[in-house]
Amino acid sequence: MHHYMEPAQHGVQDVLNILTEVHVFHRTRLDLDHARLEKDHARLEKDHVRLDKNHARLDLDRARLSLGGEETKDGHAFSSGGPSGQSRKHPYLYPVHPSGSDE
């Protein structure tokens, strides 16, 4: 028994197959793009947390310095004295070893 299929029906099936392939391709592409964006977002969140911690640490160091050059967390002391001619409003700050030596 031989079945006859009209050309229009066969053409419609080809179009449906192509549309399905395109849909699968775009769906896969969207999934990959979404995964990449989620990874980028997670990295940016980590960077944001790290920057917040650095900012807080710098604020703490600045507060310590404004209280008279106390020791910082890494053990270095800071002196507010500086080269002659330095403005008292904006003193030159440079690290000084806790023992008092220049090294």
C-alpha positions in Angstrom: 0.0 0.0 0.0 1.4 3.3 -1.1 0.5 6.5 0.8 0.4 9.8 -0.9 1.4 12.9 1.1 0.5 16.3 -0.3 3.5 18.6 -0.7 1.9 21.3 1.5 1.7 18.9 4.5 5.3 17.8 4.0 6.4 21.4 3.9 4.6 22.2 7.1 6.3 19.3 8.8 9.7 20.6 7.7 8.9 24.0 9.0 7.7 22.5 12.4 11.0 20.5 12.6 13.1 23.6 11.9 11.1 25.7 14.5 11.7 22.9 17.1 15.4 22.9 16.4 15.6 26.7 16.6 13.6 26.7 19.8 15.9 24.1 21.4 19.0 26.0 20.2 17.7 29.3 21.7 16.6 27.6 24.9 20.0 26.1 25.3 21.6 29.5 24.5 19.4 31.2 27.1 20.3 28.7 29.7 24.0 29.2 29.1 23.6 33.0 29.2 21.6 32.8 32.4 24.2 30.5 34.1 27.0 32.9 33.0 25.1 35.9 34.4 24.5 34.2 37.7 28.2 33.4 37.9 29.1 37.0 37.2 26.5 38.2 39.7 28.0 36.0 42.4 31.5 37.3 41.7 30.3 40.9 41.9 28.6 40.1 45.2 31.9 38.8 46.6 33.7 41.8 45.3 31.2 44.1 47.0 31.6 42.3 50.3 35.4 42.5 50.0 35.2 46.3 49.2 32.9 46.9 52.2 35.4 45.1 54.5 38.3 47.2 53.0 36.3 50.4 53.4 35.5 49.6 57.1 39.2 48.7 57.7 40.3 52.0 56.2 37.8 53.9 58.3 39.2 52.2 61.4 42.8 53.0 60.4 41.8 56.7 59.8 40.2 56.9 63.2 43.3 55.4 64.9 45.5 58.0 63.1 43.3 60.9 64.1 43.6 59.8 67.7 47.3 60.4 67.8 49.1 57.8 65.8 48.2 54.7 67.6 49.5 51.3 66.3 47.6 49.8 63.4 46.5 46.2 63.1 49.7 45.2 61.3 51.9 46.5 64.2 53.2 49.6 62.5 52.9 52.9 64.3 52.4 56.2 62.5 53.9 59.5 63.3 52.2 62.8 62.5 55.5 64.7 62.2 56.9 65.3 58.8 59.4 67.2 56.7 59.8 70.9 57.5 57.3 73.2 55.9 54.6 70.5 56.1 51.1 72.0 56.9 49.8 71.3 60.3 46.3 70.9 58.9 47.5 68.0 56.6 50.4 66.4 58.3 52.6 64.0 56.4 52.0 60.5 57.7 54.7 57.8 57.4 55.2 54.4 58.9 57.6 54.1 61.9 58.7 50.7 63.3 57.2 50.1 66.8 60.7 49.9 68.2 61.3 53.5 67.2 64.0 52.7 64.6 63.8 53.9 61.0 64.0 50.3 59.7 
